[in-house]
Amino acid sequence: MKQKLILAILLMSFVSLFSCACKNAAQTNTPADKSIVNNVNADRFRELLADPAIQLIDVRTAEEYAQGHIANAKLLPVTDSNFKEQADQELDKAHPVAIYCRSGGRSAKAADILLRRGYFVYNLLGGYKGYPYK
């Protein structure tokens, strides 16, 4: 009788410990983790744009934007001295941001800035130049 009680307590402890470990593992791997920039290819970027919650940002210059841009992209040049302030005024931290530039350099810089300010960021690898869905 005493052995059954000890076995039952050990079993319950093990199950409890295991379920907590699984719960914590799931929490650390969620896509809401804002600690990294998500660099994505053109196909994945296009899929992301189907989500109405995505905030699409073109970080190139106004001149580059005028020559062509992805539909519904908002212009927010990373080279502007007030980029951080503009981002905080125009963007909602509750929704993911998808950004691009001409070839990927400026958007990587912008992604880093936005990440540090608490945004969840998707960056288009290869930029507008490599985006076939124009």
Order of alpha helices (4+ residues) and beta strands (2+ residues): alpha-beta-alpha-beta-alpha-beta-alpha-beta-alpha-beta
